[in-house]
Amino acid sequence: MSEAASTRVALAKSTTSRKTARRHTTSSTGPTALLPSLAPLLHAWVPRQRWFAGKGQPVTGFSLVAATEVLPLDTAGTGPGLLHLLVRVHQSGGRSPHPPGDCYQLLLGIRTTLPPLPAGAMIGQVTEGPLAGRTLYEGLHDPRVADLLLERFRDPGSLGPLRFERAGPIPPGLTPRFLDTEQSNSSLVYGDTLILKIFRRVFPGTNPDLELPLALGREGCGRVPAPVAWFEATTSPEPLTLGVLQPFLRGAQDGWQLALAALAAGRDFLPEAHALGRATAEVHTALAAALPTPPLAHDRTRHLVAGMVERLEAAAQAVPALVPYVPGLRTAFDAVAELGGTGRGWAAQRVHGDLHLGQTLRAEDGFWSLIDFEGEPAKPLPERRSPQPTVRDVAGMLRSFDYAARSHHPWNPGWAARCRTAYCEGYARAAGSDPRAEPELLRAHETDKAVYEVLYEARHRPDWLPVPMAAIQRLASAPS
């Protein structure tokens, strides 16, 4: 029997038990005994994963949120089982905003005999408990497991606490491959036709990377691939978004690599920057039509500024090089506070939330798309889902042009300045309003972004610290 055929047989066996799907959470895996038997392996494996956000704080334990046999264990040992776990990770001295620990999604393959696997996919052999004698591994690297997930989307419905939804057709015969590029999530590409993003750290509430593309699809905005299918967990009053299946933009190149190639070739990036500005404005216009647009009135402006000031003070404590620039940077936030105090208000709406060149793709015909609407993963989900001024996205892209120019040697500040101008002009052409027409708000958001970059680079990439520090020097001396 072929691999594909055996997968279909295994899926059919598991599907016949959907009427008793709750049993999948309590059958041979036995939740009470399951997690203690896996904990020694998870203690060693989870902190090493790129998607694990708690690096630097010791893992003190795990608690089980939900366990589901997506594919029941093959008692003969010839095929895989697929165990879906939602596990809360407890850490000592952790900075998690969601005590008592962050919740992670694990898709664990279980076999007696392993297929060929890349380094790091192997988790280990279970020595006790309901899975004793079986080998545990990262299931997304197993083509049969990947095929199974796609079949679940073709035949949507509930399986224990998991709920699979489908909004469009899924072609047959798509070969899966694992993308080893992302950090905070994991992705599978099916036949260069579809891409499945698996969210690793999950939160109650709909993830913006599902919510916003669905809303944009309803508005007919072609700048963002519309979800084909998705799945959620119903373990809390609000669903937890677990994964989204979208069209894969075959042959598209990301904006960051295109910008670096332009710099290396000694040419400007002006047509691309102008087109990116237009694409951003079209997405903002569609989001404003699809979702509420509450005004940024005095109280919300004060809250916005207070958050920026708080982040500046925290960053200055952590990065001494920032301290001399704090008074100049504060003037950017004070200017917005003063305008808000006079009754000045601004429009607010849903935005991308983490826009930069790496979140854009240009197709072979030159058409630009925006991707990855998850927002900054380190921020709480309610904050990522809150309406913001559109200049937040604009500021993120302007900072990205600076990053590209700084990553090239010799540094080319004029290249970045021209890109910034072209981007804003393209935005204004499509939106009917120029983001530079609100200089105080734009400067405050650029400053806030640069402060975030300083803290990030100081902690993770010290060699890159001069990049945001150059912006800090410029922004601190800008006229208020």
TIPAPA-111973 format. One record per residue (C-alpha): residue in one letter; z, x, y. Coordinates in steps of 0.25 Angstrom, whole numbers, plus 2048, in hexadecimal, padded with zeros to 3 digits. Layout:
BEGIN
AZXY
...
//
This chain:
BEGIN
M800800800
S7FC80580E
E807808819
A8027FD821
A8027F3815
S8107F7811
T8157F581F
R80F7E781F
V8167E4812
A8237E9817
L8227E1824
A81E7D481C
K82B7D6813
S8337D8820
T82C7CC827
T8307C281C
S83E7C481F
R83D7C182E
K8437B382C
T84F7BB828
A84D7C6832
R85C7C6836
R85E7CC828
H8577D982C
T8637DC835
T86D7DB82A
S8657DE81D
S8657EC816
T8687F3822
G8767ED824
P8797EF833
T8887F2830
A8847FE827
L87780182D
L87A80883A
P886811835
S87D81682A
L87281A835
A87B81F840
P87B82D83B
L86C82E83B
L86B827849
H87583084F
A86C83C84C
W85F83584F
V86082B85B
P865835865
R85983E862
Q84F833866
R847834873
W84A826876
F859827875
A85F826883
G86D82A880
K86A83987F
G876842883
Q88183987E
P886839870
V88382D867
T890827862
G88B81C859
F882810857
S883801856
L8797F8850
V8737ED859
A8697E884E
A8627ED842
T8557E783C
E84D7EA830
V83F7E9836
L83A7ED829
P8447EB81D
L8477F8815
D83D7FA80A
T8477FB7FE
A83C8037F6
G83C80E800
T82D80E801
G82C80980F
P83380981C
G83E800822
L83F7FE831
L84D7FC837
H84E7F7845
L85B7FB84C
L8617F8859
V86C80285B
R876804866
V879813868
H88781786D
Q889824875
S89582B87B
G89382E88A
G88682688A
R880821897
S87B814891
P87B80889B
H87C7FF88E
P889802888
P88D80387D
G88080A87A
D87180987B
C869801870
Y85E808869
Q853803860
L85080A853
L845808849
L84980F83D
G840811831
I846812823
R840818817
T84381F80B
T83682880C
L83282C81A
P82482C81F
P820838828
L828838835
P828840841
A834849844
G83F84184A
A83B834843
M844836837
I85383183A
G85983482C
Q85D82F81F
V86882481E
T873828815
E87C81C815
G87B80D818
P870803815
L86580D817
A86B81880F
G860821809
R85681D813
T85082581E
L85082182C
Y845824836
E83F820843
G83781483E
L82C81584A
H826821844
D82381A837
P815813837
R81980882E
V825805837
A81C805843
D8137FC83C
L81E7F2838
L8227F1847
L8147ED84B
E8147E3840
R8217DD846
F81A7DB853
R80E7D484C
D8177CA845
P8227C8850
G82F7C184E
S83D7C484C
L8447CE842
G8537CE843
P8567D1851
L8487D6854
R83D7CE85A
F82F7D185A
E8257CB865
R8167CC866
A80D7C9872
G8007CE86E
P7F77D2861
I7FA7DE859
P7EE7E4852
P7EF7E8844
G7ED7F683E
L7F47FE849
T7F980C845
P80780F84B
R80B81D851
F818821858
L817826866
D820832867
T820832877
E82B82887C
Q83982B87F
S84181F881
N839816878
S83081786B
S82181386A
L81781085F
V80880F861
Y800806858
G7F280A857
D7F080E865
T7F17FF868
L7FF7FB86A
I80C80386D
L81A7FE869
K825803872
I83380386B
F83F803875
R84A80C870
R855809879
V8567FA87A
F85D7F0884
P8607E1884
G8557DB88D
T8457DC88C
N8407EA88F
P8377EB89B
D82D7F1893
L82B7E488C
E82F7DB897
L8267E08A2
P8197E289A
L81A7D4895
A81B7CF8A3
L8107D88A8
G8077D389C
R80A7C48A0
E8057C88AE
G7F87CE8A8
C7FC7DC8AE
G7F37E58A5
R7FA7F28AA
V8057F189F
P8027EF890
A8087E188D
P8117E1881
V80B7DD873
A8187DB86C
W8277DF86D
F8347DE866
E8427DB86A
A8507DA864
T8597CE866
T8667D5864
S86C7D1872
P86A7C587B
E85E7CC881
P8537D2879
L8527E1877
T8437E6879
L8407EF86D
G8327F286E
V8247EE875
L8167EF86F
Q80B7F1879
P7FD7F587A
F7FB804879
L7F2809884
R7E981287C
G7E381E883
A7EC81C88F
Q7F2828896
D80082889D
G80082A8AC
W8098368AB
Q80083E8A2
L7F483A8AB
A7FB83F8B8
L7FF84C8B1
A7F084E8AD
A7EC84B8BB
L7F58568C1
A7F18608B7
A7E285D8BA
G7E685F8C9
R7E18518CD
D7E78458D4
F7EC8398CD
L7E982F8D8
P7E08258D1
E7EA8248C6
A7F68238CF
H7EF8188D7
A7EC8108CB
L7FA8128C6
G7FF80C8D3
R7F68008D1
A7FB7FE8C2
T8097FF8C7
A8077F48D1
E8007EB8C8
V80B7EC8BE
H8157E98C9
T80D7DD8CE
A80D7D78C0
L81C7D98BE
A81F7D28CB
A8167C68C7
A81D7C68B9
L82C7C88BC
P8367C58C7
T8357CC8D4
P8437CB8DA
P8447D28E8
L84C7DF8EA
A8567D88F4
H8627DF8FA
D86C7DF8EF
R8617E48E5
T85D7EF8EF
R86B7F38F0
H86D7F48E1
L85F7FB8E0
V8648068EA
A8728078E4
G86B80B8D6
M8638158DD
V86F81B8E4
E87781B8D7
R86C8228CF
L86A82D8DA
E8798308DA
A87A8318CB
A86E83A8CB
A8748438D6
Q8808458CD
A8788498C1
V86E8518C8
P87485A8D3
A86685E8D8
L8658508DD
V8718508E6
P86B8568F3
Y86184B8F3
V86A83F8F2
P86B83C901
G85C83C903
L85A8348F6
R86482A8FA
T85C827907
A8518218FE
F85B8178F8
D862814905
A85581090C
V853805902
A861800903
E860800912
L8537F7911
G85A7EE907
G8667EC910
T85C7E791B
G8577DC912
R84B7E490D
G8477E08FF
W83D7E48F5
A8357DE8EA
A83A7E18DC
Q8347DE8CE
R8337E38C0
V82D7F18C0
H8297FB8B5
G8368038B8
D8328118B3
L8248138B8
H81E8218B8
L8118278B4
G8158288A5
Q8178198A5
T8088178A8
L7FB8178A0
R7ED8198A4
A7E281389A
E7D581A898
D7CF8118A2
G7D98158AD
F7E18088AC
W7F080B8AE
S7FB8048A7
L80A8048A8
I81380589C
D822807898
F8297FC8A0
E8367FF89A
G83C8058A7
E8468118A7
P84C810899
A85981689E
K85C80A8A7
P8627FD8A3
L8587F289F
P85D7E88A9
E85A7F28B4
R84C7F68AE
R8497E78AE
S84D7E48BD
P8437E28C8
Q8407EE8D1
P8387F28DD
T82A7F68D8
V82C8038DF
R8358088D4
D8288098CB
V82080F8D6
A82B81A8D9
G82B81D8CA
M81C8208CA
L81D8288D7
R8278318D1
S81F8328C4
F8138388CD
D81D8428D2
Y8218468C4
A8138488C0
A8108518CC
R81D8598C9
S81A85B8BB
H80D8628BE
H80E8718C3
P80C8748CE
W8138678D4
N80985E8DB
P8118558E4
G8048518EC
W7FE84B8DF
A80B8438DD
A80A83E8EB
R7FC83A8EA
C7FF8328DD
R80A82B8E4
T8028278EF
A7F68228E6
Y80081B8DD
C8068138E9
E7F88108EE
G7F480A8E1
Y8018028E0
A7FF7FC8EE
R7F07F98EB
A7F47F08DF
A8027EB8E4
G7FE7E88F2
S80A7F08F7
D80D7FF8F8
P81A8048F2
R81B80E8FD
A81C803906
E82B802902
P82E811904
E83E80F903
L83D8088F6
L8338118F0
R83B81E8F5
A8488188EF
H8418168E1
E83A8238E1
T84882A8E4
D84F8228DA
K8448268CF
A8458358D3
V8548358D2
Y85382F8C4
E84983A8C1
V8528458C6
L85D8408BD
Y85483E8B1
E84D84C8B2
A85B8538B4
R86084D8A7
H85384E89F
R8498578A5
P84F8618AE
D8428698B0
W83C85C8B6
L84785A8C0
P83F8618CC
V8358558CB
P83E84A8CF
M8468538D8
A8398568E0
A8388478E3
I8478468E6
Q8458518F1
R8398498F7
L84083B8F6
A84D8408FC
S846845908
A83D83990A
P83F832917
S848825915
//
